[in-house]
Amino acid sequence: MLDTEQARSQINSLEKKKSELEAEMNSKDDIVAKSQAEIKRRNVEIKRKQDQLQQLSSELDKLIALAGGTELGPLEVEINSLQRSIDAENATIAELQHSWLRDQGELVSCGVSLASFCVSAHRWVCRRHYVFRFSVCSVCVRASVRACVMLT
């Protein structure tokens, strides 16, 4: 009987110890589950930040390529942008100057044609006056010319 009582006491003690260990194990399982959930959440956050970093790195590479292959400060970027604008305006100015010169050539050509036409018209008028026996061309008189050049 003493042995059974002692065995029962030992069994109760071991069951109590088992319950305590199971409770401790459940507590540690909860901590592990929470830690794993935190690890997953942090991994998702790390992945998101790596993607963001990769995107920013790509944008930086594009900006460096636009700057001529070197990293520039904000003022240097502004200077380069303004220089490109100036170059574009200079190209526009050169194109407009070329167009202006071409138009001036056309204007001179028209002026020469007009002068030629005026001379022809003047000759016609002078011949008409000569046919009607006017001694001096009226156009030449108004122009203070002594004698019509066309009649001589």
C-alpha positions in Angstrom: 0.0 0.0 0.0 2.7 2.4 0.7 4.2 1.6 -2.6 0.9 2.3 -4.4 0.5 5.5 -2.5 4.0 6.5 -3.3 3.5 5.5 -7.0 0.2 7.5 -7.1 1.9 10.5 -5.5 4.7 10.3 -8.0 2.2 9.9 -10.9 0.3 13.0 -9.7 3.5 14.9 -9.4 4.5 13.8 -12.9 1.1 14.7 -14.3 1.3 18.1 -12.7 4.8 18.5 -14.2 3.5 17.3 -17.5 0.7 19.9 -17.4 3.1 22.6 -16.6 5.4 21.6 -19.4 2.5 21.4 -21.9 1.4 24.9 -20.8 5.0 26.1 -21.3 5.2 24.4 -24.6 1.9 25.9 -25.8 3.2 29.3 -24.7 6.4 28.8 -26.6 4.4 27.6 -29.7 2.4 30.8 -29.5 5.6 32.8 -29.4 7.0 30.9 -32.3 3.8 31.4 -34.4 3.9 35.1 -33.6 7.6 35.3 -34.5 6.9 33.5 -37.8 4.1 35.8 -38.6 6.4 38.8 -37.8 9.1 37.3 -40.0 6.7 36.9 -42.9 5.4 40.5 -42.4 9.0 41.8 -42.3 10.0 39.7 -45.4 7.0 41.3 -47.3 8.2 44.7 -46.2 11.8 44.0 -47.2 10.6 42.8 -50.6 8.5 46.0 -51.1 11.5 48.2 -50.1 13.8 46.2 -52.4 11.4 46.8 -55.3 11.2 50.5 -54.4 15.0 50.7 -54.2 15.3 49.0 -57.6 12.8 51.4 -59.1 14.6 54.4 -57.7 17.9 53.0 -58.8 16.5 52.6 -62.3 15.3 56.2 -62.3 18.7 57.4 -61.1 20.4 55.5 -63.9 18.1 57.2 -66.4 18.8 60.6 -64.9 22.5 59.9 -65.0 22.3 58.9 -68.6 20.4 62.1 -69.4 23.1 64.1 -67.6 25.8 62.6 -69.9 26.8 59.7 -67.7 27.9 61.5 -64.6 25.9 62.3 -61.4 25.1 66.0 -61.2 23.8 68.3 -58.6 20.5 70.1 -59.0 22.1 73.3 -60.2 24.2 71.4 -62.7 21.1 69.7 -64.0 19.4 73.1 -64.3 22.4 74.5 -66.1 22.4 71.6 -68.6 18.7 72.0 -69.2 19.1 75.7 -69.9 22.1 75.0 -72.2 20.0 72.5 -74.2 17.2 75.2 -74.4 19.7 77.8 -75.6 21.1 75.4 -78.2 17.6 74.7 -79.4 16.9 78.5 -79.7 20.2 79.0 -81.5 19.2 76.4 -84.0 15.8 78.1 -84.5 17.6 81.4 -84.9 19.9 80.0 -87.5 17.0 78.5 -89.4 15.1 81.8 -89.3 18.2 83.7 -90.5 18.5 81.2 -93.4 14.8 81.7 -94.3 15.3 85.5 -94.0 18.2 85.5 -96.4 16.3 83.3 -98.9 13.3 85.7 -98.7 15.7 88.7 -99.2 17.1 87.0 -102.3 13.5 86.5 -103.5 12.7 90.1 -102.8 15.7 91.3 -104.7 14.7 89.0 -107.6 11.2 90.5 -107.5 12.7 94.0 -107.4 14.8 93.3 -110.4 11.8 91.9 -112.2 9.7 94.9 -111.2 12.4 97.3 -112.4 12.6 95.4 -115.7 8.8 95.6 -116.0 8.9 99.3 -115.2 11.6 99.9 -117.9 9.5 98.0 -120.4 6.4 100.0 -119.5 8.3 103.2 -119.7 9.7 102.3 -123.1 6.1 101.6 -124.3 4.9 104.9 -122.9 7.8 106.8 -124.5 7.3 105.1 -127.9 3.6 106.0 -127.7 4.4 109.6 -127.0 7.0 109.6 -129.7 4.5 108.2 -132.2 2.1 111.1 -131.3 5.0 113.6 -131.7 5.5 114.6 -128.2 8.9 116.0 -127.8 9.5 115.0 -124.2 8.2 112.0 -122.3 5.8 113.1 -119.5 7.2 110.5 -117.2 10.7 111.8 -117.8 9.5 115.4 -117.2 8.1 114.4 -113.8 11.3 112.6 -113.0 13.2 115.8 -113.9 15.0 114.1 -116.8 16.0 116.5 -119.6 15.3 114.1 -122.4 13.9 110.6 -122.5 16.7 108.1 -122.6 14.5 105.7 -124.4 14.1 108.0 -127.4 17.7 108.4 -128.1 
